[in-house]
Amino acid sequence: MAKEQSIEVLYDRIMDEFEESYRFMSAYDAMPHWYGDSVLYQAESHTVEMIGGTPGITASELAARMGKTPSACSQIIRKMRKKDFVRQERNSENNREYNLFLTEQGWNVYKAHAAVDEECGRRKLEKLSQFSCEELEIYLKIHRLINQEFEVDVRQAQDIFETLQQMAADSHREGKG
């Protein structure tokens, strides 16, 4: 019994740390960042990063890789084109698609973003060096397991929402009939 209570207490502490991480990441993503001469939000800089790392990527490929809807990606691409970070070329194999490339200014942002990422990564890596590779592997195993359960939570919530939506639509149709 004591072990179960201990695991429950540790679980609560782990979830508290996840919440704290989420708050920090959300705050960081919500604020504008300077990359050289340009100010971008994280979604924009990650779009530049993805296009720079995959020149010629299409908007639909970009959306899939970034886990965003095509509509959300199109809005970001439109902003990036307006700021002259991204250019489009019609796909020679499919006239309905455009391939995305960085402009010179986009490459400047790409390089500045890479430098910021490198510095942030280096600082975290330095802190993590106090742990052994075995300890970090255990952490990864735990983190993956928790992420898998988060995914189950998301699917269940989606299923419940869709069921309730369908029930509301059915009820609405029956009320009209």
N, C-alpha and C positions, 0 to 999 in steps of 0.2 A: 504494500500500500504506500509506503514512504517513497518508493521509487516512482510510482505512478504520479504522486503529488509533485515530486521533484521534476518529472518530465513535463507536467502541466505548467509548473512555474517557469521552467526554461522555455517552453513553447510560448507562453505569454511574453516573456522577455524578448524572444526572437521576433515575434510579431510586432512588438513595440519598436524594435530596431528597424524592421521593414518599413513601418509607418514613418519613422524619422527619416529614413533614406528617401522614401517617396516624397516627403515634404521638401527635403533639400533638392532633389532632382526636379520637382515641379517648380520650385522657386527659381532654380538655375535656368530651366527651359523657358520660363515666362519673362526673363529679363533680357534686354538687348545686350549684345556683346560687340566689342570692337575687334575687327579683324583687319589690321592694316588701316586703310583709310575708310573702311566701310563698317556700318553698324547693321547687324543682322540678329534675328532671333534664331534659336537653336534649330527649329524646323527648316528655316531657310539655309543655315550653314550646313546642315546635314544633307539637304538637297544638293547643294553645291559640291559637297564631299562625295556624294554618290555619283553624280554626273562626272566629276573629275576622275573618279576611280573607274568609271565605266563609260568612257566617251562613246556617244552614239546610242546610248540607252534610250528606249522609248518611254513615254509617259506611263503606259500601262505596266511596263517592266519595273519602272521606278516605284510606282504605287505598290506593286506586289512586294518588292524588296524592302520597302520602308514600312509596310504594314498599314498603309493609309488607303483611303478610298480614292478611286481615280479622280473624283471631283475635287477632293482636298488637294491632291497632287497637282491638278491643273491650276488651281488657284495659286499655289506656291510657285509653280513654273511661270505663270503670268507675272507675278511680282518680280521674279528673278529676271525675266526678260525686260521688264520695265526698268529695272535698275541696271540693265546691261551687264548682267553676270552670265546669262545663258542665251544661247541662240538655238534656233530650230532649223533643221534641214528636212525637206520631204524625203521620206524613206523611198529609195529607188525600187524596192521590191513590193511595197504596199503604199499606194498613194494616199491612203487614209491615215497613215501614221507619220509621225515626225521623229527624227533622231535628235537627241539633245547633246549639245556641246557647250563647254565653257568659253566665254570670251576672254580677252586678255585680263580684264578687270576681275572676271570670275576666277581665273587662275591665281590672281593675287590673293583673293579671299581664300581660295583652296589652300594655298601655301601658308597663309597666316593662321588659318584654322588648324592645320596640321601641326604647326608649331605650338599652339595653345594646347592641343590634345596631347602632344608629346610631353610638355611640361607637367600637365595634370597627371598623366600616366606615370611619369618618372617619380613624382612626389608620392603617389599612392604605392608604387612598387617599393620605394624606399621604406615606407611604413610596414609593408607586408613582409619585408625581409626578416622580420623578427620571428616569423613562423617557418616551420619546416615545410617542405613540399608535401609530405604526408598529411600534415594538418590542413594545408590548403586544399588538397584533394578531398578530404573529409568535408570541409566547408562546401566545396562544389557539389558534392554528392547530396548534402542536406539542402542546399539552395535549389538544385534541380528538382528534388522531390517536392519542395514547397511550391516551386513554380508550376509543376505538373498539377498540384492540387488547386492552385489559383486558376489554372486553365479549366479544370472541372467546375470550379465555382462560376466562372464566366459562362461556360456552356449551359449549366443548370439555370442560371439567371436569364440567359437568352431564351431557353426553352419555356420557362415560366412566363416571360414577357410575351412571347409569341402565342402561347396558349391563351393568355388573358386577352390579348388583342383579338384573337380569333373568336373567343367567347363573346366579346363586346360587339364584334361585327355581326355575329350570328344573332345576338339578342336584338341588335338594331334592325336587322332584316326582318326578324319575326315580329317586331313591333310595328313595322310598316305594312306587313302582309296581312 
